């Protein structure tokens, strides 16, 4: 096991690398609606126009406005990116178990760099789609970062390493959208296509990241601890991709008590249902503000900044100090808050109700995933906890892969108000299931 100084050093390297990556990754979030508007206007005879022609008959039948097409295509792209990340991350992780973390991490970053270079040249929608496909396939660096933390930290100190990953996400999602929006606003006044400058900034950040990882990161998985069989690790990786095996927590069969597996399956169902509904509505949020309130990319950036700051304050000052005995109740509270948050956002016709909905959204978001992850981590021995948490994370990744496309189809078909109200009401189901499970467990005690 690594010494304390090497643990801290590796932890900081992971933090800085993820921060570079997430700043580049989140820059595109407030630009998505404007990007799709650009392709609608400029991709004459290309993929965007072809897609519009093929949905036009159904679109006219149900009376969908043309401005909602961007939501539909964006949702398909969002789900495609997340699905490719869901499928590739376990495979890349399995390969890194055999050949080491560093070479696979660099390969992932080179793939991400390629996706940003293509984005900077993407004057057609088809090129932009290719950039998202390559980006999704290469996004295994996040799961690799978690594996690196597991390599170098002893179990009782592992939470500290994971906390650094969480902080990197918080900082990235606070400042990345603002940087992207500000840079896009500036580039509108320059010559050439407006999104090229933000894309080139993402390219520059990723090049710096590759150089940094190449020289600053020391391999965290010694050769003596590596798996010997690629086939064996890939077989395990495919279990993380098999939907039926995921929900059954099949990797834990026979090695974890059946009662623990039953509880993990319930938590997994709650987690998947929550993230399936949540991620879909979250993805369409930028399109809602763009279509309904006329938000510019800069206003989108400020919105993400406000949400991110609220989450960072809550997670840094309150969530991380929640006593273990109150984790379950706090998770239940977070699940309850997300339902009215989306209903408020969907019903809002003026800023006060919309901002209140966003505040509830930020509070709930800061609570649910950390607390649900903590609850799941209580099951299984140290030897099998990695498989339990890997399955749990894969369920979350699967939910994020399918949620955006379903929410976008609903948004496109019936509009934002009905979509958000339906989503808010359905989000009461995971709250009810977790509350019922905890109540039954308490009665048995």
HELIX and SHEET records of a PDB file:
HELIX    1   1 UNK A    4  UNK A   26  1                                  23    
HELIX    2   2 UNK A   29  UNK A   31  5                                   3    
HELIX    3   3 UNK A   32  UNK A   42  1                                  11    
HELIX    4   4 UNK A   47  UNK A   62  1                                  16    
HELIX    5   5 UNK A   66  UNK A   68  5                                   3    
HELIX    6   6 UNK A   69  UNK A   99  1                                  31    
HELIX    7   7 UNK A  101  UNK A  120  1                                  20    
HELIX    8   8 UNK A  125  UNK A  137  1                                  13    
HELIX    9   9 UNK A  141  UNK A  152  1                                  12    
HELIX   10  10 UNK A  155  UNK A  157  5                                   3    
HELIX   11  11 UNK A  158  UNK A  187  1                                  30    
HELIX   12  12 UNK A  195  UNK A  216  1                                  22    
HELIX   13  13 UNK A  223  UNK A  225  5                                   3    
HELIX   14  14 UNK A  230  UNK A  241  1                                  12    
HELIX   15  15 UNK A  243  UNK A  248  1                                   6    
HELIX   16  16 UNK A  250  UNK A  252  5                                   3    
HELIX   17  17 UNK A  258  UNK A  292  1                                  35    
HELIX   18  18 UNK A  297  UNK A  317  1                                  21    
HELIX   19  19 UNK A  319  UNK A  321  5                                   3    
HELIX   20  20 UNK A  324  UNK A  326  5                                   3    
HELIX   21  21 UNK A  327  UNK A  347  1                                  21    
HELIX   22  22 UNK A  351  UNK A  376  1                                  26    
HELIX   23  23 UNK A  382  UNK A  414  1                                  33    
HELIX   24  24 UNK A  416  UNK A  426  1                                  11    
HELIX   25  25 UNK A  428  UNK A  444  1                                  17    
END                                                                             
